[in-house]
Amino acid sequence: MAENKKLRTPIVCVMGHVDHGKTSLLDKIRGTAVVAGEAGAITQHIGATEVPIDIIVNKCGQPQLINKFIVPGLLFIDTPGHHAFTSLRSRGGALADLAIVIVDINEGFMPQTIESLQILKRFKTPFVVAANKIDRIPGWRTNPEKPFAESFKNQSENVQQLIDTRIYELVGELYKLGFNSERYDRVTDFQKNVGIVPISAATGEGVADILMILLGLAQKFLESNLRFDANNPGTGTVLEIKEEKGLGTTIDVILYDGTLKKGDTIVVGSLGNPIITKVRALLKPRPLTEIQTEEKFKSVNEVTAAIGVKIAAPSLEKALAGTAVRVAGSDNADEIAKEIKTELEQVTLPTGSTGVAIKADTIGSLEALVNELTKEEIPIRKAGVGDISHRDIVEVAAIEDPYYSVIIGFNVSMLPDAREKIQSSEIKVFMGNIIYRLIDDYKDWVKKQKEQSEKTIAELIVKPGRFTIMPGCVFRQSKPAVVGVKIVGGSVKNNVEISTQDGDVVGKVKGLQLEGENISKASIGMEVAMALEGPTVGRQIKEEDTLYVNIPERHAKVLEQELYDSLTADEVETFESFLSIKRRDNPFWAK
């Protein structure tokens, strides 16, 4: 192997359901208190933490192993879960080399856990399952910072059985998703089985085991992937764009190949043409400093993959998170810019003539939002990066379909002029920082709107009804005819037209009485007095006749096409009977 071939730090992504402990685990590994300062203890943005090999082996209590490992450490990306994993791509696959899927051992798999595992399967990324919150198992005796096996020995038999039961529930869930798995200390071949490590991010129990397994996985399966040429031009992915005091606009980047130097010409992806600029400063986080904390950086002249690095350079204002950063030579910057632009254009954001409008803070978030909406079969009319603007409101206000006169904004704000404009419009805006919740909110809203709409339509639509004139119950022959009737199907209301079994309209219901009291509606089984305007008993109608509520054609069409499922069994029978009468002479009636 040539001397310039090196092994880079493996990039690790932590995935899992909201509140199952992603940030807490990283916090424990880092020994910092990022979680305490974060809203709702949910990871909101992407940061990177370099954990050198000596810290890991010391954490594991086995400093003698330092020479057994060839990787220089681990680089953790602290992500908002699986969305970042799918959106932060390196050319040819996911940015992360390894993953930890964290699951609450007491709650088991949740939709986001399953989604994370399906994504890892798609990308063929090696991973370990962290079964978190063992300290919340009833009767668990805490042994802070100890490896799991040591803590497990100190537990009662009942607690040990409970742990194993919970582990095997997870094994069953993983099997359903196509993974063989076992408690990590019982796994003989990590190529065939996923290791499940019981941990407590709160007490540190089992955390050392996770780190050791990640190192082992990297050593065993990734050695060839991690080899890189330090002489290669640096290649990375933009995590975040930030304003820094005294530096202006900077970009936080994960460098995953080659070397990046102060003074290098770099090409950075943006919404328009890629940015070609020169590196003014490289700021490297010190070990165990999380890149988001924005302090304790040191200025360096060059960095080598894999590392989280902050780049200060002119003209970075329009840089786009999730896009590529590449070092260019003096003669190929334009060519690289063209390649990056083509890559961006291939992020196919399907937009059509109908659907919702969506806005997100980064190209990666936008891609993730598009993926989730497409999965839910929610059409997208327009997709864009940036805050919700006045123009967005105007465009969406012109949409006629009320279910699509909607803007869904992920991790964005509404500009003041847009806020003003929305006061006078009827569009609906959904904003938030958790994608699945945004989509659930939109679906719930659509469901309620449709239910309300159906209720309104149902109230206006003439419903099926059928009744028989009872023998000996003619109280008046005409103007209006008053007869005793029995409702034999559906219901009858005041002011509906009445038709015969031949389909002829013979009059209108002018009144209904039950035991001398006026009522507005008579339902199946009721015997009531009915006043009919139009017919004369003995001519158009007679005793023992069966008559129908005459449903107008356009009402019948709505009933058959939109409200059929809401009809009761007797209403369906009455309606079908009425339709067969109407379609005797005109088969296309109400179609």
Secondary structure per residue as TSV (DSSP state, phi and psi in degrees):
chain	resnum	aa	ss	phi	psi
A	1	M	-	360.0	134.0
A	2	A	-	-63.5	152.4
A	3	E	T	-62.6	-31.7
A	4	N	T	-80.8	-3.0
A	5	K	E	-80.1	124.6
A	6	K	E	-127.1	170.5
A	7	L	E	-106.6	121.0
A	8	R	-	-87.1	166.4
A	9	T	-	-69.0	128.8
A	10	P	-	-65.6	142.9
A	11	I	E	-95.3	126.0
A	12	V	E	-115.6	133.2
A	13	C	E	-112.8	135.5
A	14	V	E	-102.8	124.0
A	15	M	E	-125.7	164.4
A	16	G	E	148.0	178.8
A	17	H	S	-72.3	151.7
A	18	V	T	-54.0	135.6
A	19	D	T	71.3	8.1
A	20	H	S	-87.3	-5.5
A	21	G	S	115.5	23.5
A	22	K	H	-58.7	-53.8
A	23	T	H	-68.5	-36.2
A	24	S	H	-61.3	-40.0
A	25	L	H	-65.5	-47.3
A	26	L	H	-61.8	-37.9
A	27	D	H	-61.2	-42.3
A	28	K	H	-67.2	-40.7
A	29	I	H	-63.2	-42.4
A	30	R	H	-78.1	-28.2
A	31	G	T	73.5	23.3
A	32	T	-	-110.6	179.5
A	33	A	-	-119.9	48.3
A	34	V	T	-63.5	-38.3
A	35	V	G	-56.3	-44.1
A	36	A	G	-56.7	-32.6
A	37	G	G	-93.2	10.7
A	38	E	S	-111.1	134.0
A	39	A	G	-58.5	125.2
A	40	G	G	62.5	13.6
A	41	A	G	52.1	30.2
A	42	I	-	-109.0	131.9
A	43	T	-	-66.5	121.1
A	44	Q	-	-102.3	-30.1
A	45	H	S	-139.1	168.7
A	46	I	-	-91.7	129.1
A	47	G	E	-130.2	174.5
A	48	A	E	-136.2	141.3
A	49	T	E	-130.6	125.0
A	50	E	E	-91.5	121.5
A	51	V	E	-115.1	104.1
A	52	P	E	-65.4	156.6
A	53	I	H	-57.8	-38.2
A	54	D	H	-65.9	-35.2
A	55	I	H	-64.0	-41.4
A	56	I	H	-65.8	-49.4
A	57	V	H	-66.4	-32.3
A	58	N	H	-68.0	-40.6
A	59	K	H	-60.7	-35.0
A	60	C	T	-81.3	-4.6
A	61	G	T	71.3	23.3
A	62	Q	-	-134.4	63.7
A	63	P	G	-60.2	-21.1
A	64	Q	G	-67.1	-16.0
A	65	L	G	-82.8	-3.7
A	66	I	G	-54.8	-34.5
A	67	N	G	-83.7	-6.6
A	68	K	G	-80.0	-21.1
A	69	F	-	-101.7	138.8
A	70	I	-	-99.3	-13.1
A	71	V	S	-82.7	145.8
A	72	P	-	-77.8	-6.1
A	73	G	E	152.8	-158.1
A	74	L	E	-132.8	142.7
A	75	L	E	-114.8	110.0
A	76	F	E	-90.9	130.4
A	77	I	E	-97.2	123.1
A	78	D	E	-91.8	106.0
A	79	T	-	-114.8	162.3
A	80	P	S	-79.6	44.0
A	81	G	T	85.7	-150.7
A	82	H	H	-68.6	-23.1
A	83	H	H	-62.8	-43.1
A	84	A	H	-67.0	-37.8
A	85	F	H	-57.8	-45.6
A	86	T	H	-73.5	-31.6
A	87	S	H	-86.3	-33.1
A	88	L	S	-83.5	94.5
A	89	R	E	-107.1	146.1
A	90	S	E	-101.5	163.4
A	91	R	T	-61.5	125.7
A	92	G	T	93.8	7.0
A	93	G	E	158.9	-163.2
A	94	A	E	-76.3	152.3
A	95	L	S	-67.4	-34.7
A	96	A	-	-80.1	140.1
A	97	D	S	-88.5	-33.0
A	98	L	E	-136.3	160.5
A	99	A	E	-141.6	151.2
A	100	I	E	-112.6	123.8
A	101	V	E	-101.4	115.9
A	102	I	E	-98.0	135.3
A	103	V	E	-139.2	140.1
A	104	D	E	-72.7	115.4
A	105	I	T	-60.6	-23.5
A	106	N	T	-87.5	-24.9
A	107	E	T	-99.7	-26.8
A	108	G	-	77.9	-165.8
A	109	F	-	-70.1	139.6
A	110	M	-	-119.4	168.8
A	111	P	H	-50.9	-41.1
A	112	Q	H	-71.5	-28.8
A	113	T	H	-64.3	-47.7
A	114	I	H	-62.4	-42.7
A	115	E	H	-61.2	-43.0
A	116	S	H	-58.9	-45.0
A	117	L	H	-66.0	-38.1
A	118	Q	H	-64.7	-38.0
A	119	I	H	-65.7	-44.7
A	120	L	H	-61.9	-36.6
A	121	K	H	-64.3	-42.7
A	122	R	H	-62.6	-40.6
A	123	F	H	-89.4	-1.7
A	124	K	T	54.4	42.1
A	125	T	-	-91.0	125.2
A	126	P	-	-62.7	141.5
A	127	F	E	-149.5	165.4
A	128	V	E	-127.0	146.3
A	129	V	E	-98.4	124.9
A	130	A	E	-99.2	108.8
A	131	A	E	-86.2	93.6
A	132	N	E	-83.6	166.1
A	133	K	-	70.8	35.8
A	134	I	G	-64.4	-24.0
A	135	D	G	-67.3	-12.8
A	136	R	G	-96.3	2.6
A	137	I	S	-73.9	129.4
A	138	P	T	-52.8	125.9
A	139	G	T	89.9	-2.2
A	140	W	-	-65.1	130.6
A	141	R	-	-100.1	115.8
A	142	T	-	-73.4	137.3
A	143	N	-	-129.3	84.6
A	144	P	T	-49.7	135.2
A	145	E	T	67.9	0.8
A	146	K	-	-79.2	152.7
A	147	P	-	-60.9	155.2
A	148	F	H	-58.5	-46.7
A	149	A	H	-56.3	-38.3
A	150	E	H	-68.8	-44.6
A	151	S	H	-64.4	-40.7
A	152	F	H	-60.9	-39.1
A	153	K	H	-60.9	-30.0
A	154	N	T	-85.8	3.7
A	155	Q	S	-94.4	157.6
A	156	S	-	-69.4	163.6
A	157	E	H	-60.4	-39.2
A	158	N	H	-60.1	-45.8
A	159	V	H	-64.9	-41.3
A	160	Q	H	-61.0	-41.6
A	161	Q	H	-65.2	-41.9
A	162	L	H	-62.4	-43.0
A	163	I	H	-58.9	-47.8
A	164	D	H	-64.4	-37.2
A	165	T	H	-60.5	-47.1
A	166	R	H	-63.5	-39.9
A	167	I	H	-60.6	-43.8
A	168	Y	H	-72.5	-23.3
A	169	E	H	-64.8	-42.0
A	170	L	H	-66.2	-39.5
A	171	V	H	-57.6	-42.7
A	172	G	H	-62.7	-44.0
A	173	E	H	-62.6	-43.6
A	174	L	H	-64.6	-37.0
A	175	Y	H	-62.3	-40.4
A	176	K	H	-59.5	-30.2
A	177	L	T	-92.0	5.8
A	178	G	T	92.7	17.4
A	179	F	-	-116.2	133.3
A	180	N	-	-85.5	137.5
A	181	S	E	-148.6	166.3
A	182	E	E	-164.0	160.6
A	183	R	E	-57.3	135.1
A	184	Y	G	-53.0	-35.3
A	185	D	G	-79.0	-2.1
A	186	R	G	-108.0	-0.2
A	187	V	-	-83.3	128.7
A	188	T	S	-99.0	-27.9
A	189	D	-	-134.8	106.0
A	190	F	T	-70.7	-9.6
A	191	Q	T	-76.9	-26.8
A	192	K	T	-102.6	-22.9
A	193	N	S	-129.3	140.7
A	194	V	E	-83.0	132.6
A	195	G	E	-84.9	132.4
A	196	I	E	-106.4	119.6
A	197	V	E	-108.4	112.9
A	198	P	E	-70.3	128.1
A	199	I	-	-140.1	168.6
A	200	S	-	-131.5	111.3
A	201	A	T	-65.8	-24.2
A	202	A	T	-74.7	-43.5
A	203	T	T	-99.9	-12.3
A	204	G	-	88.5	-3.5
A	205	E	T	-65.2	131.5
A	206	G	T	83.7	-12.1
A	207	V	H	-64.9	-38.4
A	208	A	H	-59.3	-38.8
A	209	D	H	-63.5	-41.4
A	210	I	H	-57.5	-47.9
A	211	L	H	-62.1	-42.3
A	212	M	H	-62.8	-41.9
A	213	I	H	-65.8	-41.9
A	214	L	H	-59.5	-43.7
A	215	L	H	-61.7	-42.2
A	216	G	H	-62.8	-44.2
A	217	L	H	-61.4	-44.5
A	218	A	H	-61.2	-44.7
A	219	Q	H	-62.7	-42.2
A	220	K	H	-81.4	-43.2
A	221	F	H	-108.5	-16.1
A	222	L	S	-113.4	0.4
A	223	E	H	-52.3	-46.9
A	224	S	H	-67.7	-35.3
A	225	N	H	-67.4	-29.3
A	226	L	H	-88.5	-7.4
A	227	R	E	-75.3	134.3
A	228	F	E	-146.7	164.1
A	229	D	E	-100.0	117.2
A	230	A	T	-62.7	-19.7
A	231	N	T	-80.9	-10.6
A	232	N	S	-64.0	146.7
A	233	P	B	-62.2	140.6
A	234	G	-	-60.5	139.8
A	235	T	E	-133.9	134.9
A	236	G	E	-153.3	-174.4
A	237	T	E	-127.5	135.5
A	238	V	E	-74.6	124.5
A	239	L	E	-88.0	-47.1
A	240	E	E	-158.5	149.6
A	241	I	E	-106.6	129.4
A	242	K	E	-137.7	144.6
A	243	E	E	-84.5	127.1
A	244	E	E	-121.0	131.9
A	245	K	T	-57.6	127.0
A	246	G	T	83.8	-10.0
A	247	L	T	-119.0	-18.6
A	248	G	E	79.8	-147.9
A	249	T	E	-77.7	128.3
A	250	T	E	-123.9	162.5
A	251	I	E	-122.0	136.5
A	252	D	E	-91.7	127.1
A	253	V	E	-130.5	142.2
A	254	I	E	-98.2	115.5
A	255	L	E	-89.1	119.5
A	256	Y	E	-114.9	-1.5
A	257	D	E	-152.3	146.4
A	258	G	S	71.6	-161.7
A	259	T	E	-126.3	143.5
A	260	L	E	-122.8	130.7
A	261	K	E	-121.3	153.9
A	262	K	T	-60.6	134.3
A	263	G	T	92.7	-11.2
A	264	D	-	-64.9	148.0
A	265	T	E	-83.6	128.6
A	266	I	E	-123.2	152.9
A	267	V	E	-115.4	127.9
A	268	V	E	-123.8	135.3
A	269	G	-	-66.1	142.9
A	270	S	B	-146.8	175.2
A	271	L	S	-65.7	-35.8
A	272	G	S	-93.1	-129.7
A	273	N	S	-75.5	145.3
A	274	P	-	-57.8	151.7
A	275	I	E	-89.0	130.2
A	276	I	E	-108.7	119.9
A	277	T	E	-149.2	175.9
A	278	K	E	-115.9	135.7
A	279	V	-	-68.2	120.0
A	280	R	-	-92.0	-36.2
A	281	A	E	-152.2	145.2
A	282	L	E	-115.2	124.9
A	283	L	E	-116.3	119.7
A	284	K	E	-107.3	134.4
A	285	P	E	-70.8	141.7
A	286	R	-	-70.8	155.5
A	287	P	T	-51.3	141.2
A	288	L	T	63.5	22.7
A	289	T	-	-113.3	123.8
A	290	E	-	-77.9	134.3
A	291	I	G	-61.7	-24.1
A	292	Q	G	-73.6	-19.2
A	293	T	G	-72.4	-9.3
A	294	E	-	57.8	30.4
A	295	E	-	-151.6	172.8
A	296	K	S	62.7	29.8
A	297	F	E	-85.7	152.8
A	298	K	E	-124.0	142.5
A	299	S	E	-78.2	133.0
A	300	V	E	-130.3	161.7
A	301	N	S	-88.8	-26.6
A	302	E	E	-155.9	155.4
A	303	V	E	-133.9	152.4
A	304	T	E	-125.4	145.7
A	305	A	S	-60.1	154.2
A	306	A	S	-97.2	137.4
A	307	I	E	-157.0	151.7
A	308	G	E	-91.7	122.8
A	309	V	E	-136.4	146.5
A	310	K	E	-100.0	129.5
A	311	I	E	-111.3	126.6
A	312	A	E	-105.0	127.6
A	313	A	-	-159.6	157.7
A	314	P	T	-67.6	157.6
A	315	S	T	62.6	32.3
A	316	L	-	-93.2	4.0
A	317	E	T	-56.0	-35.3
A	318	K	T	-99.9	12.7
A	319	A	B	-60.6	151.8
A	320	L	-	-121.6	126.2
A	321	A	T	-63.2	142.4
A	322	G	T	91.3	-6.5
A	323	T	S	-97.1	174.4
A	324	A	E	-82.7	150.6
A	325	V	E	-123.4	124.4
A	326	R	E	-133.5	139.6
A	327	V	E	-77.9	134.0
A	328	A	E	-116.3	153.3
A	329	G	-	-87.6	-177.6
A	330	S	T	-69.4	-20.6
A	331	D	T	-112.8	-4.8
A	332	N	T	-123.9	15.3
A	333	A	H	-61.2	-43.2
A	334	D	H	-65.1	-38.5
A	335	E	H	-65.2	-43.2
A	336	I	H	-65.2	-40.3
A	337	A	H	-58.7	-40.6
A	338	K	H	-64.5	-42.5
A	339	E	H	-63.5	-43.5
A	340	I	H	-64.8	-40.1
A	341	K	H	-63.1	-42.8
A	342	T	H	-62.6	-43.4
A	343	E	H	-57.7	-42.7
A	344	L	H	-65.4	-41.1
A	345	E	H	-66.3	-22.8
A	346	Q	T	-80.1	-10.0
A	347	V	S	-72.4	82.9
A	348	T	-	-69.6	112.3
A	349	L	-	-101.2	99.8
A	350	P	-	-66.7	118.1
A	351	T	-	-125.1	142.1
A	352	G	-	-128.3	-167.4
A	353	S	S	-81.4	-16.8
A	354	T	S	-136.5	158.4
A	355	G	S	131.1	-178.0
A	356	V	E	-81.6	161.9
A	357	A	E	-101.0	139.2
A	358	I	E	-129.2	145.2
A	359	K	E	-132.2	143.1
A	360	A	E	-143.2	165.0
A	361	D	S	-79.6	-23.9
A	362	T	S	-139.2	163.7
A	363	I	H	-63.5	-33.8
A	364	G	H	-66.2	-46.0
A	365	S	H	-61.7	-40.1
A	366	L	H	-62.8	-44.4
A	367	E	H	-62.8	-41.7
A	368	A	H	-63.8	-42.6
A	369	L	H	-64.4	-42.7
A	370	V	H	-60.2	-45.2
A	371	N	H	-58.5	-45.5
A	372	E	H	-67.8	-42.6
A	373	L	H	-65.2	-40.6
A	374	T	H	-63.1	-40.1
A	375	K	H	-60.6	-36.4
A	376	E	T	-86.9	5.6
A	377	E	T	58.3	37.3
A	378	I	-	-98.6	114.7
A	379	P	-	-68.7	150.5
A	380	I	E	-119.3	124.2
A	381	R	E	-87.2	-40.8
A	382	K	E	-147.9	138.3
A	383	A	E	-130.9	136.4
A	384	G	E	-153.2	162.6
A	385	V	E	-101.5	136.7
A	386	G	S	122.8	173.3
A	387	D	S	-67.8	160.1
A	388	I	B	-74.3	125.0
A	389	S	-	-108.6	170.1
A	390	H	H	-55.9	-42.3
A	391	R	H	-63.1	-40.0
A	392	D	H	-57.9	-44.7
A	393	I	H	-62.8	-46.3
A	394	V	H	-60.4	-45.3
A	395	E	H	-64.4	-43.3
A	396	V	H	-71.9	-32.4
A	397	A	H	-62.0	-23.2
A	398	A	T	-81.5	-9.3
A	399	I	-	-73.7	129.6
A	400	E	-	-81.5	-35.6
A	401	D	-	-69.9	115.4
A	402	P	T	-61.4	-28.1
A	403	Y	T	-74.6	-17.7
A	404	Y	T	-111.7	1.4
A	405	S	S	-81.9	63.3
A	406	V	E	-141.1	143.2
A	407	I	E	-120.1	129.7
A	408	I	E	-109.7	118.7
A	409	G	E	-115.3	121.1
A	410	F	E	-106.0	119.8
A	411	N	S	59.0	32.2
A	412	V	-	-126.1	167.4
A	413	S	-	-110.6	173.5
A	414	M	B	-107.6	127.3
A	415	L	-	-67.4	150.6
A	416	P	H	-53.8	-42.7
A	417	D	H	-68.4	-28.4
A	418	A	H	-71.1	-40.3
A	419	R	H	-60.8	-38.9
A	420	E	H	-67.4	-44.9
A	421	K	H	-64.9	-34.9
A	422	I	H	-68.1	-23.5
A	423	Q	T	-58.4	-34.1
A	424	S	T	-100.5	10.6
A	425	S	S	-119.7	167.4
A	426	E	-	-104.9	13.3
A	427	I	-	-75.6	155.8
A	428	K	E	-107.5	133.2
A	429	V	E	-119.8	129.9
A	430	F	E	-112.9	124.4
A	431	M	E	-130.4	143.9
A	432	G	E	178.9	-178.7
A	433	N	S	-123.9	16.9
A	434	I	-	-128.6	114.4
A	435	I	H	-58.7	-50.1
A	436	Y	H	-63.6	-30.7
A	437	R	H	-70.7	-39.9
A	438	L	H	-58.7	-45.7
A	439	I	H	-67.4	-41.5
A	440	D	H	-60.6	-42.7
A	441	D	H	-61.4	-42.6
A	442	Y	H	-65.1	-45.7
A	443	K	H	-63.7	-41.1
A	444	D	H	-62.3	-41.4
A	445	W	H	-63.7	-45.1
A	446	V	H	-60.5	-43.0
A	447	K	H	-60.4	-45.9
A	448	K	H	-63.9	-42.3
A	449	Q	H	-61.1	-42.4
A	450	K	H	-67.9	-40.1
A	451	E	H	-62.3	-42.9
A	452	Q	H	-64.0	-42.7
A	453	S	H	-64.2	-44.3
A	454	E	H	-64.3	-37.9
A	455	K	H	-63.3	-44.3
A	456	T	H	-63.2	-46.2
A	457	I	H	-62.4	-45.3
A	458	A	H	-59.3	-35.0
A	459	E	H	-69.5	-30.3
A	460	L	H	-88.7	-23.8
A	461	I	S	-78.0	138.6
A	462	V	-	-75.4	122.8
A	463	K	-	-92.1	159.6
A	464	P	-	-64.4	146.4
A	465	G	E	-159.8	146.0
A	466	R	E	-146.3	138.4
A	467	F	E	-146.5	159.9
A	468	T	E	-118.9	136.5
A	469	I	E	-78.0	120.5
A	470	M	E	-76.4	139.5
A	471	P	E	-62.9	142.5
A	472	G	E	73.5	15.9
A	473	C	E	-123.5	36.9
A	474	V	E	-95.9	112.8
A	475	F	E	-98.0	-19.1
A	476	R	E	-160.8	138.4
A	477	Q	S	-83.2	-32.3
A	478	S	S	-160.4	170.4
A	479	K	S	49.0	59.5
A	480	P	S	-89.0	159.8
A	481	A	E	-72.4	136.8
A	482	V	E	-122.2	119.7
A	483	V	E	-135.0	157.3
A	484	G	E	-90.1	130.7
A	485	V	E	-130.1	158.1
A	486	K	E	-117.3	127.1
A	487	I	E	-78.3	119.4
A	488	V	E	-109.4	-1.2
A	489	G	E	-168.7	137.5
A	490	G	E	64.7	-136.4
A	491	S	E	-152.0	163.4
A	492	V	E	-129.8	133.1
A	493	K	E	-115.8	165.1
A	494	N	T	-61.9	150.1
A	495	N	T	71.3	7.8
A	496	V	-	-85.6	151.8
A	497	E	E	-79.0	154.7
A	498	I	E	-120.3	137.3
A	499	S	E	-128.2	160.0
A	500	T	-	-89.6	-178.9
A	501	Q	T	-72.9	-7.9
A	502	D	T	-92.3	-5.3
A	503	G	S	91.7	3.5
A	504	D	-	-82.0	133.9
A	505	V	E	-79.8	125.9
A	506	V	E	-116.9	-6.9
A	507	G	E	166.0	-164.9
A	508	K	E	-139.2	143.5
A	509	V	E	-75.4	122.5
A	510	K	E	-106.3	-13.3
A	511	G	E	-172.6	151.3
A	512	L	E	-133.1	136.2
A	513	Q	E	-133.2	139.4
A	514	L	E	-123.5	115.3
A	515	E	T	51.1	45.8
A	516	G	T	82.4	-6.4
A	517	E	E	-102.5	135.1
A	518	N	E	-68.0	136.0
A	519	I	E	-130.2	159.5
A	520	S	S	-97.4	-15.7
A	521	K	E	-151.1	138.8
A	522	A	E	-120.4	130.6
A	523	S	E	-108.0	170.9
A	524	I	T	-50.0	135.5
A	525	G	T	93.3	-18.5
A	526	M	-	-79.4	143.8
A	527	E	E	-112.0	118.2
A	528	V	E	-136.7	164.0
A	529	A	E	-90.2	135.7
A	530	M	E	-127.5	130.9
A	531	A	E	-97.5	124.9
A	532	L	E	-117.9	121.9
A	533	E	E	-92.2	126.9
A	534	G	S	123.2	-62.7
A	535	P	-	-83.1	161.5
A	536	T	-	-116.6	129.2
A	537	V	B	-66.6	130.8
A	538	G	T	104.0	-22.5
A	539	R	T	-107.6	-83.5
A	540	Q	T	-72.8	-31.0
A	541	I	B	-134.9	156.5
A	542	K	-	-147.8	170.3
A	543	E	T	-57.4	146.3
A	544	E	T	71.2	3.6
A	545	D	-	-68.1	144.6
A	546	T	E	-102.5	124.6
A	547	L	E	-118.8	159.1
A	548	Y	E	-120.7	150.5
A	549	V	E	-67.0	126.8
A	550	N	-	-83.1	108.0
A	551	I	-	-86.1	123.7
A	552	P	-	-58.3	150.3
A	553	E	H	-56.5	-45.7
A	554	R	H	-69.0	-28.5
A	555	H	H	-68.8	-41.4
A	556	A	H	-61.6	-37.3
A	557	K	H	-63.1	-45.4
A	558	V	H	-64.2	-42.5
A	559	L	H	-60.0	-44.4
A	560	E	H	-73.0	-38.5
A	561	Q	H	-93.0	-28.8
A	562	E	T	-119.5	-33.8
A	563	L	S	-112.2	5.8
A	564	Y	G	-54.9	-43.6
A	565	D	G	-66.0	-19.3
A	566	S	G	-89.2	-5.2
A	567	L	S	-78.4	146.6
A	568	T	-	-77.7	168.8
A	569	A	H	-58.9	-43.4
A	570	D	H	-70.9	-31.9
A	571	E	H	-66.6	-40.1
A	572	V	H	-61.7	-47.6
A	573	E	H	-60.6	-44.5
A	574	T	H	-64.0	-43.4
A	575	F	H	-64.0	-44.7
A	576	E	H	-62.8	-39.8
A	577	S	H	-63.9	-43.3
A	578	F	H	-64.1	-43.3
A	579	L	H	-61.6	-41.2
A	580	S	H	-64.4	-33.3
A	581	I	H	-65.3	-48.5
A	582	K	H	-66.5	-33.2
A	583	R	T	-90.9	2.5
A	584	R	T	-60.4	-45.8
A	585	D	T	-95.3	-24.4
A	586	N	-	-135.5	92.4
A	587	P	T	-59.3	-20.2
A	588	F	T	-98.3	12.9
A	589	W	T	-62.4	130.5
A	590	A	T	60.8	29.7
A	591	K	-	-109.3	360.0
